[in-house]
Amino acid sequence: MAPSPAFPEGCSAALSLTFDVDAETGVLMPKPTGWRDAMAMTHQAFGPKVGVPRLMRILAEENVRGTFFVPGWTARRYPHLIASILEEGHEVGAHSDLHYPAPEMSEADERKDFERALETLRAQGVEVRGHRAAWWQASWFTLDLLAEYGFRSEEHTSEFQSRGLISYAVFCLKK
Protein backbone atom coordinates (compact mmCIF):
# COMPACT_ATOMS: atom_id res chain seq x y z
CA MET A 1 0.00 0.00 0.00
CA ALA A 2 1.24 3.50 -0.82
CA PRO A 3 2.20 5.75 2.07
CA SER A 4 -0.36 8.25 3.27
CA PRO A 5 0.10 11.88 2.24
CA ALA A 6 2.89 13.66 4.06
CA PHE A 7 1.76 15.40 7.20
CA PRO A 8 3.47 18.80 7.47
CA GLU A 9 6.37 18.59 9.90
CA GLY A 10 5.81 20.34 13.20
CA CYS A 11 2.06 20.66 12.81
CA SER A 12 -0.53 19.53 15.31
CA ALA A 13 -3.32 19.90 12.75
CA ALA A 14 -3.51 20.11 8.96
CA LEU A 15 -6.11 20.96 6.36
CA SER A 16 -6.65 20.27 2.68
CA LEU A 17 -9.15 22.58 0.97
CA THR A 18 -10.76 21.39 -2.25
CA PHE A 19 -13.65 22.84 -4.22
CA ASP A 20 -15.72 21.54 -7.13
CA VAL A 21 -16.69 24.20 -9.68
CA ASP A 22 -19.32 22.28 -11.62
CA ALA A 23 -21.25 25.40 -12.68
CA GLU A 24 -24.10 24.60 -15.06
CA THR A 25 -22.87 21.08 -15.79
CA GLY A 26 -24.73 19.91 -12.70
CA VAL A 27 -27.99 20.86 -14.44
CA LEU A 28 -27.19 20.35 -18.11
CA MET A 29 -25.47 16.98 -18.12
CA PRO A 30 -28.16 14.93 -16.38
CA LYS A 31 -30.88 16.82 -18.28
CA PRO A 32 -29.89 18.55 -21.55
CA THR A 33 -33.11 20.59 -21.50
CA GLY A 34 -32.05 22.01 -18.13
CA TRP A 35 -30.99 25.24 -19.84
CA ARG A 36 -34.69 26.16 -19.85
CA ASP A 37 -34.77 26.24 -16.04
CA ALA A 38 -33.77 29.83 -15.27
CA MET A 39 -33.66 29.28 -11.51
CA ALA A 40 -31.39 26.23 -11.71
CA MET A 41 -29.11 27.76 -14.33
CA THR A 42 -28.61 31.01 -12.43
CA HIS A 43 -28.09 29.06 -9.21
CA GLN A 44 -25.36 26.97 -10.83
CA ALA A 45 -23.70 30.02 -12.47
CA PHE A 46 -23.37 31.63 -9.03
CA GLY A 47 -20.34 29.44 -8.25
CA PRO A 48 -17.99 30.58 -11.01
CA LYS A 49 -19.34 34.14 -11.12
CA VAL A 50 -19.58 34.95 -7.41
CA GLY A 51 -18.71 32.02 -5.16
CA VAL A 52 -15.20 31.24 -6.40
CA PRO A 53 -14.04 34.88 -6.31
CA ARG A 54 -15.37 35.15 -2.73
CA LEU A 55 -13.60 31.95 -1.73
CA MET A 56 -10.35 33.13 -3.27
CA ARG A 57 -10.54 36.42 -1.33
CA ILE A 58 -10.97 34.50 1.92
CA LEU A 59 -8.13 32.12 1.07
CA ALA A 60 -5.88 35.08 0.18
CA GLU A 61 -6.66 36.78 3.51
CA GLU A 62 -5.60 33.61 5.32
CA ASN A 63 -2.65 32.94 2.99
CA VAL A 64 -3.97 29.47 2.21
CA ARG A 65 -4.06 27.68 -1.13
CA GLY A 66 -6.71 25.28 -2.35
CA THR A 67 -7.43 22.94 -5.21
CA PHE A 68 -10.33 23.76 -7.54
CA PHE A 69 -11.73 20.88 -9.60
CA VAL A 70 -13.20 22.23 -12.82
CA PRO A 71 -14.96 20.34 -15.63
CA GLY A 72 -13.62 21.13 -19.09
CA TRP A 73 -17.03 22.49 -20.12
CA THR A 74 -16.92 24.97 -17.25
CA ALA A 75 -13.37 26.01 -18.15
CA ARG A 76 -14.46 26.72 -21.72
CA ARG A 77 -17.50 28.71 -20.57
CA TYR A 78 -15.53 30.69 -17.94
CA PRO A 79 -11.90 30.88 -19.17
CA HIS A 80 -11.25 33.91 -16.96
CA LEU A 81 -12.02 31.70 -13.96
CA ILE A 82 -9.10 29.36 -14.64
CA ALA A 83 -6.75 32.31 -15.16
CA SER A 84 -7.76 33.90 -11.86
CA ILE A 85 -7.45 30.64 -9.91
CA LEU A 86 -3.94 30.11 -11.28
CA GLU A 87 -2.92 33.74 -10.73
CA GLU A 88 -3.80 33.39 -7.04
CA GLY A 89 -1.51 30.38 -6.75
CA HIS A 90 -4.16 27.69 -6.41
CA GLU A 91 -4.18 24.32 -8.11
CA VAL A 92 -6.72 23.43 -10.81
CA GLY A 93 -7.61 19.76 -11.08
CA ALA A 94 -9.49 17.82 -13.73
CA HIS A 95 -13.13 17.03 -13.04
CA SER A 96 -14.20 15.36 -16.30
CA ASP A 97 -15.29 17.35 -19.32
CA LEU A 98 -19.07 17.17 -19.33
CA HIS A 99 -19.52 15.99 -15.73
CA TYR A 100 -21.02 12.62 -16.64
CA PRO A 101 -20.57 9.78 -14.15
CA ALA A 102 -17.75 7.59 -15.46
CA PRO A 103 -19.44 4.23 -14.65
CA GLU A 104 -22.26 5.16 -17.03
CA MET A 105 -19.88 5.67 -19.99
CA SER A 106 -18.15 3.16 -22.22
CA GLU A 107 -14.36 3.13 -21.92
CA ALA A 108 -14.11 4.90 -25.30
CA ASP A 109 -16.52 7.64 -24.18
CA GLU A 110 -14.80 8.02 -20.82
CA ARG A 111 -11.42 8.38 -22.56
CA LYS A 112 -12.86 11.00 -24.92
CA ASP A 113 -14.38 12.95 -22.02
CA PHE A 114 -11.16 12.66 -19.96
CA GLU A 115 -8.89 13.73 -22.82
CA ARG A 116 -11.09 16.67 -23.83
CA ALA A 117 -11.02 17.96 -20.24
CA LEU A 118 -7.21 17.66 -20.18
CA GLU A 119 -6.89 19.40 -23.54
CA THR A 120 -9.09 22.29 -22.37
CA LEU A 121 -7.28 22.78 -19.08
CA ARG A 122 -3.80 22.48 -20.58
CA ALA A 123 -4.72 24.99 -23.29
CA GLN A 124 -5.50 27.43 -20.46
CA GLY A 125 -2.12 26.93 -18.83
CA VAL A 126 -3.01 24.31 -16.23
CA GLU A 127 -0.45 21.69 -15.32
CA VAL A 128 -3.04 19.03 -14.58
CA ARG A 129 -1.91 16.63 -11.85
CA GLY A 130 -5.02 16.12 -9.72
CA HIS A 131 -8.38 14.56 -10.52
CA ARG A 132 -11.76 14.22 -8.91
CA ALA A 133 -14.39 12.04 -10.54
CA ALA A 134 -17.65 13.67 -11.58
CA TRP A 135 -20.55 12.86 -9.26
CA TRP A 136 -17.97 11.08 -7.03
CA GLN A 137 -18.28 8.10 -9.37
CA ALA A 138 -15.10 6.71 -10.84
CA SER A 139 -14.93 3.57 -12.93
CA TRP A 140 -12.19 0.93 -12.84
CA PHE A 141 -11.08 2.38 -16.18
CA THR A 142 -10.67 5.78 -14.51
CA LEU A 143 -7.78 4.26 -12.54
CA ASP A 144 -6.14 3.18 -15.79
CA LEU A 145 -6.52 6.65 -17.30
CA LEU A 146 -5.04 8.32 -14.24
CA ALA A 147 -2.05 5.99 -14.35
CA GLU A 148 -1.63 6.40 -18.11
CA TYR A 149 -1.57 10.19 -17.84
CA GLY A 150 0.63 10.30 -14.75
CA PHE A 151 -1.81 11.87 -12.33
CA ARG A 152 -0.58 12.23 -8.76
CA SER A 153 -3.84 12.59 -6.88
CA GLU A 154 -7.37 11.25 -6.57
CA GLU A 155 -9.16 11.00 -3.28
CA HIS A 156 -12.18 8.82 -3.61
CA THR A 157 -11.27 5.34 -2.49
CA SER A 158 -8.54 3.38 -0.81
CA GLU A 159 -8.08 1.61 -4.14
CA PHE A 160 -6.83 4.88 -5.61
CA GLN A 161 -4.46 5.38 -2.69
CA SER A 162 -3.20 1.80 -2.95
CA ARG A 163 -2.13 2.56 -6.52
CA GLY A 164 0.10 5.40 -5.33
CA LEU A 165 -2.27 8.32 -5.81
CA ILE A 166 -2.36 10.73 -2.91
CA SER A 167 -4.70 13.33 -1.49
CA TYR A 168 -4.21 16.99 -2.22
CA ALA A 169 -1.97 19.68 -0.76
CA VAL A 170 -2.04 19.67 3.01
CA PHE A 171 -1.53 22.88 4.99
CA CYS A 172 -0.34 23.28 8.55
CA LEU A 173 -2.99 24.84 10.79
CA LYS A 174 -1.15 25.02 14.10
CA LYS A 175 2.46 24.57 15.12
C-alpha positions as CSV (number, residue, x, y, z in Angstrom):
1,M,0.0,0.0,0.0
2,A,1.2,3.5,-0.8
3,P,2.2,5.7,2.1
4,S,-0.4,8.3,3.3
5,P,0.1,11.9,2.2
6,A,2.9,13.7,4.1
7,F,1.8,15.4,7.2
8,P,3.5,18.8,7.5
9,E,6.4,18.6,9.9
10,G,5.8,20.3,13.2
11,C,2.1,20.7,12.8
12,S,-0.5,19.5,15.3
13,A,-3.3,19.9,12.8
14,A,-3.5,20.1,9.0
15,L,-6.1,21.0,6.4
16,S,-6.7,20.3,2.7
17,L,-9.1,22.6,1.0
18,T,-10.8,21.4,-2.3
19,F,-13.7,22.8,-4.2
20,D,-15.7,21.5,-7.1
21,V,-16.7,24.2,-9.7
22,D,-19.3,22.3,-11.6
23,A,-21.2,25.4,-12.7
24,E,-24.1,24.6,-15.1
25,T,-22.9,21.1,-15.8
26,G,-24.7,19.9,-12.7
27,V,-28.0,20.9,-14.4
28,L,-27.2,20.3,-18.1
29,M,-25.5,17.0,-18.1
30,P,-28.2,14.9,-16.4
31,K,-30.9,16.8,-18.3
32,P,-29.9,18.6,-21.5
33,T,-33.1,20.6,-21.5
34,G,-32.0,22.0,-18.1
35,W,-31.0,25.2,-19.8
36,R,-34.7,26.2,-19.8
37,D,-34.8,26.2,-16.0
38,A,-33.8,29.8,-15.3
39,M,-33.7,29.3,-11.5
40,A,-31.4,26.2,-11.7
41,M,-29.1,27.8,-14.3
42,T,-28.6,31.0,-12.4
43,H,-28.1,29.1,-9.2
44,Q,-25.4,27.0,-10.8
45,A,-23.7,30.0,-12.5
46,F,-23.4,31.6,-9.0
47,G,-20.3,29.4,-8.2
48,P,-18.0,30.6,-11.0
49,K,-19.3,34.1,-11.1
50,V,-19.6,35.0,-7.4
51,G,-18.7,32.0,-5.2
52,V,-15.2,31.2,-6.4
53,P,-14.0,34.9,-6.3
54,R,-15.4,35.2,-2.7
55,L,-13.6,31.9,-1.7
56,M,-10.3,33.1,-3.3
57,R,-10.5,36.4,-1.3
58,I,-11.0,34.5,1.9
59,L,-8.1,32.1,1.1
60,A,-5.9,35.1,0.2
61,E,-6.7,36.8,3.5
62,E,-5.6,33.6,5.3
63,N,-2.6,32.9,3.0
64,V,-4.0,29.5,2.2
65,R,-4.1,27.7,-1.1
66,G,-6.7,25.3,-2.4
67,T,-7.4,22.9,-5.2
68,F,-10.3,23.8,-7.5
69,F,-11.7,20.9,-9.6
70,V,-13.2,22.2,-12.8
71,P,-15.0,20.3,-15.6
72,G,-13.6,21.1,-19.1
73,W,-17.0,22.5,-20.1
74,T,-16.9,25.0,-17.2
75,A,-13.4,26.0,-18.1
76,R,-14.5,26.7,-21.7
77,R,-17.5,28.7,-20.6
78,Y,-15.5,30.7,-17.9
79,P,-11.9,30.9,-19.2
80,H,-11.2,33.9,-17.0
81,L,-12.0,31.7,-14.0
82,I,-9.1,29.4,-14.6
83,A,-6.7,32.3,-15.2
84,S,-7.8,33.9,-11.9
85,I,-7.4,30.6,-9.9
86,L,-3.9,30.1,-11.3
87,E,-2.9,33.7,-10.7
88,E,-3.8,33.4,-7.0
89,G,-1.5,30.4,-6.8
90,H,-4.2,27.7,-6.4
91,E,-4.2,24.3,-8.1
92,V,-6.7,23.4,-10.8
93,G,-7.6,19.8,-11.1
94,A,-9.5,17.8,-13.7
95,H,-13.1,17.0,-13.0
96,S,-14.2,15.4,-16.3
97,D,-15.3,17.3,-19.3
98,L,-19.1,17.2,-19.3
99,H,-19.5,16.0,-15.7
100,Y,-21.0,12.6,-16.6
101,P,-20.6,9.8,-14.2
102,A,-17.7,7.6,-15.5
103,P,-19.4,4.2,-14.7
104,E,-22.3,5.2,-17.0
105,M,-19.9,5.7,-20.0
106,S,-18.1,3.2,-22.2
107,E,-14.4,3.1,-21.9
108,A,-14.1,4.9,-25.3
109,D,-16.5,7.6,-24.2
110,E,-14.8,8.0,-20.8
111,R,-11.4,8.4,-22.6
112,K,-12.9,11.0,-24.9
113,D,-14.4,12.9,-22.0
114,F,-11.2,12.7,-20.0
115,E,-8.9,13.7,-22.8
116,R,-11.1,16.7,-23.8
117,A,-11.0,18.0,-20.2
118,L,-7.2,17.7,-20.2
119,E,-6.9,19.4,-23.5
120,T,-9.1,22.3,-22.4
121,L,-7.3,22.8,-19.1
122,R,-3.8,22.5,-20.6
123,A,-4.7,25.0,-23.3
124,Q,-5.5,27.4,-20.5
125,G,-2.1,26.9,-18.8
126,V,-3.0,24.3,-16.2
127,E,-0.4,21.7,-15.3
128,V,-3.0,19.0,-14.6
129,R,-1.9,16.6,-11.8
130,G,-5.0,16.1,-9.7
131,H,-8.4,14.6,-10.5
132,R,-11.8,14.2,-8.9
133,A,-14.4,12.0,-10.5
134,A,-17.7,13.7,-11.6
135,W,-20.6,12.9,-9.3
136,W,-18.0,11.1,-7.0
137,Q,-18.3,8.1,-9.4
138,A,-15.1,6.7,-10.8
139,S,-14.9,3.6,-12.9
140,W,-12.2,0.9,-12.8
141,F,-11.1,2.4,-16.2
142,T,-10.7,5.8,-14.5
143,L,-7.8,4.3,-12.5
144,D,-6.1,3.2,-15.8
145,L,-6.5,6.7,-17.3
146,L,-5.0,8.3,-14.2
147,A,-2.0,6.0,-14.3
148,E,-1.6,6.4,-18.1
149,Y,-1.6,10.2,-17.8
150,G,0.6,10.3,-14.8
151,F,-1.8,11.9,-12.3
152,R,-0.6,12.2,-8.8
153,S,-3.8,12.6,-6.9
154,E,-7.4,11.2,-6.6
155,E,-9.2,11.0,-3.3
156,H,-12.2,8.8,-3.6
157,T,-11.3,5.3,-2.5
158,S,-8.5,3.4,-0.8
159,E,-8.1,1.6,-4.1
160,F,-6.8,4.9,-5.6
161,Q,-4.5,5.4,-2.7
162,S,-3.2,1.8,-2.9
163,R,-2.1,2.6,-6.5
164,G,0.1,5.4,-5.3
165,L,-2.3,8.3,-5.8
166,I,-2.4,10.7,-2.9
167,S,-4.7,13.3,-1.5
168,Y,-4.2,17.0,-2.2
169,A,-2.0,19.7,-0.8
170,V,-2.0,19.7,3.0
171,F,-1.5,22.9,5.0
172,C,-0.3,23.3,8.6
173,L,-3.0,24.8,10.8
174,K,-1.2,25.0,14.1
175,K,2.5,24.6,15.1
